[in-house]
């Protein structure tokens, strides 16, 4: 099951911590920003998008244990697909 949630970053260090946390997720994780989609496990990918716009994190194979990994970055849940 795919799950989408809004995320936000407050600092550059927060982006590094996020990329470290997402790297522990098995499967595909994507950040959506407007019409752009980048690999959420790639720091370079994250820095290539406009971080001032709303960001959606999409995880293809959601597991509830991911909530604990990502809790510091979640803004709100968008839903399940």
C-alpha positions in Angstrom: 0.0 0.0 0.0 1.3 3.4 -0.9 1.1 6.2 1.6 1.6 10.0 1.1 2.3 12.6 3.7 3.4 16.2 3.8 6.9 16.8 5.1 8.9 19.9 5.9 12.5 20.7 6.5 13.7 23.4 8.9 17.4 23.1 8.5 20.1 21.7 6.2 21.0 19.3 9.0 17.4 18.2 9.1 17.6 17.2 5.4 20.7 15.1 6.2 18.9 13.4 9.1 15.8 12.8 6.9 17.9 11.2 4.1 19.6 8.9 6.8 16.1 7.9 8.1 14.6 7.3 4.7 17.6 5.1 3.7 16.4 2.6 6.3 13.1 2.2 4.5 13.0 -0.7 2.1 11.5 0.0 -1.3 10.8 3.2 -3.1 10.5 6.6 -1.4 9.8 9.7 -3.5 9.4 13.4 -2.7 6.9 15.3 -4.9 7.2 19.0 -5.3 4.9 20.5 -7.8 5.5 18.7 -11.0 8.9 17.3 -9.9 9.6 13.9 -8.3 13.0 13.0 -6.7 14.3 10.0 -4.9 13.8 10.7 -1.2 17.0 8.7 -0.3 19.2 11.1 -2.4 20.4 14.3 -0.6 21.4 15.7 -4.0 17.9 15.0 -5.3 16.3 16.7 -2.3 18.5 19.8 -2.8 17.6 20.0 -6.5 13.9 20.8 -5.7 12.3 24.0 -4.3 12.2 23.4 -0.6 10.0 26.4 0.0 7.0 24.7 -1.7 4.8 22.1 -0.1 6.5 18.7 -0.2 4.8 15.3 -0.3 6.7 12.1 0.7 5.3 9.0 -1.1 6.4 5.6 0.2 5.4 2.7 -2.1 5.3 -0.1 0.5 4.3 1.5 3.7 4.9 -0.2 7.0 3.7 1.3 10.4 7.2 1.1 11.8 8.2 3.9 9.4 6.1 6.3 11.4 8.7 6.3 14.2 11.6 6.9 11.7 9.9 9.8 10.1 8.0 11.5 13.0 10.2 14.5 13.2 9.7 15.4 9.5 6.0 14.7 9.1 3.7 17.7 8.7 0.4 15.8 8.1 -0.8 12.6 6.5 -2.3 13.0 3.0 -3.6 9.5 2.7 -3.3 6.0 1.5 -3.5 4.9 -2.1 
